[in-house]
Amino acid sequence: MRLRSAFAIAGALLLVLLVPPLASTQSDTRAGGEIRNFRVLVPNSPGGGYDITARTAVKAMEDAGLNRNNEVFNLPGAGGTVGLGRVVNERGNGSLAMSMGLGVVGSVFTNNSPVSLQDTTPIAKTVEEPNVVVVGKDSPYRDLDQLVSEWKARPGETPVGGGSSPGGPDHLAPMLMAKALGIAPKSVNYVSYDGGGELLASVLGGKVDFGVSGIGEYRDQIESGELRVLAVTGAKRIPGVDAPTLQEAGVDVEFTNWRGIVAPPGMSDEDTERMISLFRRMHDTPEWREALQRNGWSDAFQTGDEFGAFMRQERDRVESVLKELGLV
């Protein structure tokens, strides 16, 4: 793990040093609240939760006429900490934001990242969503009881895939499940993928026995029957999904993921308020409300200092959980 972490951080630092700046660090904004050449960095692969959330938010802005000439682009690596390093390196850039969430909080610890989310400017927390425990349509597991029986008997031979690095939501959820079931977390065979898109192929191809990821990433495959949901991790069932909560299925775990937006450090107060205002106005659009319903996301909107305080609490919570599980 230490060797892999060393390589991950070395790669992150190399990208930060060699990749040209994404944009001028001079403020590049228009009066009236519009941000010129607005770019949103997604720190994992296309098709993952950060990617879907970022593209959905930007589309809502464009459809509502709030901001033009936007770009969403991907810079994956090291559980999101490559992208995080890039953003921290863009000090003062008022035209750049990064889509992120609980996964990056954990990756900072497990990848020994030299930068953290406390080095960024907090903009907005956007959504929360439960994870789902899924198998492919050809899986022998028809319900959670069957999966749990096999997992408890052979934890090391029952691989679980997640679209986040160790410490992220797709990792924490099955680890908390294992602990509740009496399975030693260190015996769990967790296979990490860089986003939900990569995980989906492995679940459908039978490379992992089951996967854990956000409902919004897999709703189409669930509705088409390609994926079967065995349980949801939140406190309530998900409308339209025929699956119990973990607690209903006898596993004493309740878990939700969240996502948000951060920006580079050192931004002017004017640029910070302009970006926060853009996301406030996006949040109030009918386009965004429709997206929340379509993706099964819960509205969890916070901005600025309030979001910053929330991230500090999450950092402490994740560190505590990882230590309790013996994973850091």
C-alpha positions as CSV (number, residue, x, y, z in Angstrom):
1,M,0.0,0.0,0.0
2,R,2.8,2.4,0.9
3,L,4.6,1.7,-2.4
4,R,1.4,2.3,-4.4
5,S,0.8,5.5,-2.5
6,A,4.3,6.7,-3.2
7,F,3.8,6.1,-6.9
8,A,0.4,7.8,-6.9
9,I,1.8,10.9,-5.2
10,A,4.8,11.0,-7.4
11,G,2.5,10.8,-10.5
12,A,0.3,13.6,-9.0
13,L,3.3,15.9,-8.4
14,L,4.7,15.2,-11.9
15,L,1.4,16.2,-13.5
16,V,1.2,19.3,-11.4
17,L,4.7,20.3,-12.5
18,L,4.5,19.3,-16.2
19,V,0.9,20.1,-17.2
20,P,0.5,23.7,-18.4
21,P,-1.7,26.0,-16.4
22,L,-5.4,25.4,-17.1
23,A,-6.0,29.1,-17.5
24,S,-4.6,32.4,-16.4
25,T,-4.6,32.9,-12.7
26,Q,-5.9,36.4,-13.4
27,S,-9.6,36.8,-12.8
28,D,-11.4,36.2,-16.0
29,T,-15.0,37.1,-15.2
30,R,-17.8,39.3,-16.6
31,A,-19.9,41.7,-14.7
32,G,-23.5,40.6,-14.1
33,G,-22.5,37.3,-12.5
34,E,-21.3,35.4,-15.5
35,I,-17.9,33.6,-15.4
36,R,-16.0,33.7,-18.7
37,N,-14.3,30.5,-19.8
38,F,-15.7,28.6,-16.8
39,R,-14.1,25.2,-16.4
40,V,-15.0,22.4,-14.1
41,L,-12.4,19.8,-13.4
42,V,-13.6,16.2,-12.7
43,P,-10.9,14.3,-10.8
44,N,-12.0,10.8,-12.0
45,S,-12.9,9.1,-15.2
46,P,-15.9,9.8,-17.4
47,G,-19.1,8.1,-16.2
48,G,-18.4,8.4,-12.5
49,G,-20.5,10.3,-9.9
50,Y,-18.3,13.4,-9.9
51,D,-18.5,13.5,-13.7
52,I,-22.3,13.0,-13.9
53,T,-22.9,15.6,-11.2
54,A,-20.6,18.2,-12.8
55,R,-22.0,17.8,-16.3
56,T,-25.6,17.9,-15.0
57,A,-24.9,21.1,-13.1
58,V,-23.2,22.8,-16.0
59,K,-26.0,21.7,-18.4
60,A,-28.6,23.2,-15.9
61,M,-26.6,26.5,-16.0
62,E,-26.6,26.6,-19.8
63,D,-30.2,25.6,-20.2
64,A,-31.3,28.3,-17.8
65,G,-29.1,30.9,-19.5
66,L,-26.9,31.5,-16.4
67,N,-23.5,31.0,-17.9
68,R,-22.1,30.4,-21.4
69,N,-19.0,28.8,-22.9
70,N,-18.5,26.3,-20.1
71,E,-16.2,23.2,-20.2
72,V,-16.1,20.0,-18.1
73,F,-13.0,18.0,-18.4
74,N,-11.5,14.9,-16.7
75,L,-8.1,14.7,-14.9
76,P,-8.2,11.3,-13.1
77,G,-5.6,9.7,-10.8
78,A,-4.8,8.7,-7.2
79,G,-8.4,8.7,-6.1
80,G,-9.0,12.4,-7.1
81,T,-5.9,13.8,-5.5
82,V,-4.2,14.4,-8.9
83,G,-7.0,16.7,-9.8
84,L,-7.0,18.2,-6.3
85,G,-3.3,19.0,-6.6
86,R,-4.0,20.7,-10.0
87,V,-6.7,22.9,-8.5
88,V,-4.5,23.9,-5.5
89,N,-1.7,24.8,-7.9
90,E,-4.1,27.2,-9.8
91,R,-4.0,29.7,-7.0
92,G,-6.3,32.7,-7.6
93,N,-8.0,31.3,-10.7
94,G,-11.6,32.5,-10.5
95,S,-12.7,30.6,-13.6
96,L,-11.9,27.1,-12.4
97,A,-13.8,24.7,-10.1
98,M,-13.6,21.1,-9.2
99,S,-16.4,18.5,-8.7
100,M,-15.6,16.4,-5.6
101,G,-17.1,14.7,-2.6
102,L,-16.6,12.2,0.2
103,G,-14.2,10.1,-2.0
104,V,-11.6,12.8,-2.2
105,V,-11.8,13.3,1.6
106,G,-10.7,9.7,2.1
107,S,-8.2,9.6,-0.7
108,V,-6.2,12.4,0.9
109,F,-5.5,10.0,3.8
110,T,-5.0,6.8,1.9
111,N,-2.8,8.4,-0.8
112,N,-0.8,10.5,1.7
113,S,-1.6,13.5,-0.4
114,P,0.6,16.6,0.1
115,V,-2.5,18.8,-0.4
116,S,-6.0,18.5,1.1
117,L,-9.4,20.0,0.7
118,Q,-8.6,22.5,3.4
119,D,-6.2,24.1,0.8
120,T,-9.1,24.9,-1.5
121,T,-11.9,27.5,-1.5
122,P,-15.2,25.9,-0.6
123,I,-18.0,26.8,-3.0
124,A,-21.0,24.5,-2.6
125,K,-22.2,21.2,-1.4
126,T,-24.8,20.1,-4.0
127,V,-26.3,16.6,-3.4
128,E,-26.4,13.6,-1.2
129,E,-27.3,10.1,-2.4
130,P,-27.3,6.6,-1.0
131,N,-25.1,3.9,-2.4
132,V,-26.5,0.7,-3.9
133,V,-25.3,-2.9,-3.6
134,V,-25.5,-4.3,-7.1
135,V,-24.8,-7.5,-9.1
136,G,-25.1,-8.3,-12.8
137,K,-28.2,-9.8,-14.2
138,D,-26.5,-13.2,-14.6
139,S,-25.2,-13.2,-10.9
140,P,-26.3,-16.2,-8.8
141,Y,-27.1,-13.9,-6.0
142,R,-30.8,-13.1,-6.0
143,D,-31.0,-11.3,-2.7
144,L,-28.7,-9.9,0.0
145,D,-29.0,-12.9,2.2
146,Q,-27.4,-15.1,-0.4
147,L,-24.6,-12.7,-1.0
148,V,-23.9,-12.2,2.8
149,S,-23.8,-16.0,3.3
150,E,-21.1,-16.4,0.7
151,W,-19.2,-13.3,1.8
152,K,-19.0,-14.4,5.4
153,A,-17.9,-17.9,4.4
154,R,-15.2,-16.7,2.0
155,P,-14.5,-13.0,2.3
156,G,-11.2,-13.0,0.5
157,E,-12.7,-14.9,-2.4
158,T,-15.8,-12.7,-2.8
159,P,-14.4,-9.5,-4.4
160,V,-16.4,-6.3,-4.0
161,G,-15.8,-3.5,-6.5
162,G,-16.1,0.2,-5.9
163,G,-15.7,3.3,-8.0
164,S,-13.5,5.1,-5.4
165,S,-10.1,4.6,-3.8
166,P,-9.7,3.2,-0.3
167,G,-11.3,5.8,2.0
168,G,-13.9,6.8,-0.5
169,P,-17.7,6.1,-0.2
170,D,-17.7,3.0,-2.4
171,H,-15.0,1.6,-0.1
172,L,-16.3,2.8,3.3
173,A,-19.8,1.4,2.7
174,P,-18.8,-2.3,2.2
175,M,-16.2,-2.0,5.0
176,L,-18.9,-0.8,7.4
177,M,-21.1,-3.6,6.1
178,A,-18.4,-6.1,6.7
179,K,-17.8,-4.9,10.2
180,A,-21.6,-5.1,11.0
181,L,-21.6,-8.7,9.7
182,G,-18.6,-9.7,11.8
183,I,-16.2,-9.9,8.8
184,A,-12.8,-8.5,9.5
185,P,-12.4,-5.4,7.3
186,K,-8.8,-6.4,6.5
187,S,-10.0,-9.7,5.0
188,V,-12.3,-8.0,2.5
189,N,-11.2,-8.3,-1.1
190,Y,-11.9,-4.7,-2.2
191,V,-11.1,-3.9,-5.9
192,S,-10.8,-0.2,-6.6
193,Y,-11.9,1.4,-9.9
194,D,-11.4,5.0,-11.0
195,G,-15.1,5.9,-11.1
196,G,-18.4,4.2,-11.7
197,G,-17.9,3.7,-15.4
198,E,-14.9,1.4,-14.9
199,L,-16.7,-0.4,-12.1
200,L,-19.8,-1.0,-14.2
201,A,-17.9,-3.0,-16.8
202,S,-16.4,-5.2,-14.1
203,V,-19.7,-5.9,-12.4
204,L,-21.4,-6.8,-15.7
205,G,-18.4,-8.9,-16.8
206,G,-18.3,-10.8,-13.5
207,K,-14.9,-9.7,-12.5
208,V,-16.2,-8.8,-9.1
209,D,-19.0,-10.6,-7.2
210,F,-20.8,-7.4,-6.4
211,G,-20.3,-3.7,-6.6
212,V,-21.1,-0.7,-4.4
213,S,-21.7,2.7,-5.9
214,G,-24.1,5.6,-6.2
215,I,-27.7,5.1,-7.5
216,G,-27.4,8.0,-9.9
217,E,-24.5,6.4,-11.8
218,Y,-26.5,3.1,-12.6
219,R,-30.1,4.1,-12.8
220,D,-30.3,3.4,-16.5
221,Q,-28.7,-0.1,-16.2
222,I,-31.0,-0.9,-13.2
223,E,-34.1,0.1,-15.1
224,S,-33.0,-1.9,-18.2
225,G,-32.4,-5.0,-16.1
226,E,-28.6,-5.2,-16.7
227,L,-28.0,-4.7,-13.0
228,R,-29.9,-6.1,-10.0
229,V,-30.0,-4.1,-6.8
230,L,-29.7,-6.2,-3.6
231,A,-29.9,-3.3,-1.1
232,V,-29.6,0.4,-0.7
233,T,-27.4,2.0,2.0
234,G,-29.6,4.9,3.0
235,A,-32.3,5.2,5.6
236,K,-35.1,4.9,3.2
237,R,-35.9,2.8,0.1
238,I,-35.4,4.4,-3.2
239,P,-38.6,5.0,-5.2
240,G,-38.8,2.8,-8.3
241,V,-36.0,0.5,-7.0
242,D,-37.2,-2.9,-5.7
243,A,-34.7,-3.4,-3.0
244,P,-34.6,-3.1,0.8
245,T,-32.4,-0.9,2.9
246,L,-29.4,-2.6,4.6
247,Q,-31.1,-2.2,7.9
248,E,-34.3,-3.8,6.6
249,A,-32.1,-6.7,5.4
250,G,-30.6,-7.2,8.9
251,V,-27.3,-5.3,8.3
252,D,-27.0,-2.4,10.8
253,V,-25.5,0.2,8.5
254,E,-26.9,3.5,7.3
255,F,-24.6,5.4,4.8
256,T,-25.0,8.2,2.3
257,N,-22.5,9.9,0.0
258,W,-22.3,13.6,-0.9
259,R,-20.8,15.7,-3.6
260,G,-19.8,19.4,-4.0
261,I,-17.7,22.0,-5.7
262,V,-14.4,23.6,-4.6
263,A,-12.2,26.1,-6.3
264,P,-8.5,27.2,-6.1
265,P,-7.1,28.9,-3.0
266,G,-6.3,32.6,-3.0
267,M,-9.3,33.8,-5.0
268,S,-10.5,37.3,-4.5
269,D,-13.6,37.9,-2.5
270,E,-15.4,39.1,-5.6
271,D,-14.5,36.0,-7.6
272,T,-15.5,33.7,-4.7
273,E,-18.9,35.3,-4.3
274,R,-19.5,35.3,-8.1
275,M,-18.9,31.5,-8.2
276,I,-21.0,30.8,-5.1
277,S,-23.8,33.0,-6.7
278,L,-23.6,31.1,-9.9
279,F,-24.2,27.8,-8.0
280,R,-27.0,29.4,-5.9
281,R,-28.8,30.5,-9.0
282,M,-28.2,27.1,-10.7
283,H,-29.7,25.4,-7.5
284,D,-32.9,27.4,-7.9
285,T,-33.6,26.5,-11.5
286,P,-36.3,24.0,-12.5
287,E,-33.7,22.3,-14.6
288,W,-31.7,21.4,-11.5
289,R,-34.8,20.3,-9.6
290,E,-35.7,18.0,-12.4
291,A,-32.2,16.6,-12.4
292,L,-32.3,15.9,-8.7
293,Q,-35.5,13.8,-9.1
294,R,-34.2,12.0,-12.3
295,N,-31.0,11.0,-10.6
296,G,-32.4,10.1,-7.2
297,W,-30.3,12.8,-5.5
298,S,-31.3,14.5,-2.3
299,D,-30.9,18.3,-2.2
300,A,-28.1,19.1,0.3
301,F,-27.2,22.6,-0.7
302,Q,-24.6,24.5,1.4
303,T,-22.3,27.2,0.4
304,G,-19.1,29.0,1.4
305,D,-18.0,28.9,5.0
306,E,-20.9,26.6,6.0
307,F,-19.7,24.1,3.4
308,G,-16.1,24.5,4.6
309,A,-17.1,23.7,8.2
310,F,-18.9,20.6,6.9
311,M,-15.8,19.4,5.0
312,R,-13.7,19.8,8.1
313,Q,-16.2,17.7,10.1
314,E,-16.2,15.0,7.3
315,R,-12.3,15.0,7.3
316,D,-12.4,14.2,11.0
317,R,-15.1,11.6,10.6
318,V,-13.4,9.8,7.8
319,E,-10.1,9.7,9.6
320,S,-11.8,8.3,12.7
321,V,-13.5,5.6,10.7
322,L,-10.4,4.6,8.8
323,K,-8.4,4.3,12.0
324,E,-11.2,2.3,13.6
325,L,-11.2,-0.1,10.7
326,G,-7.4,-0.3,10.8
327,L,-7.0,1.1,7.3
328,V,-4.7,4.0,8.1
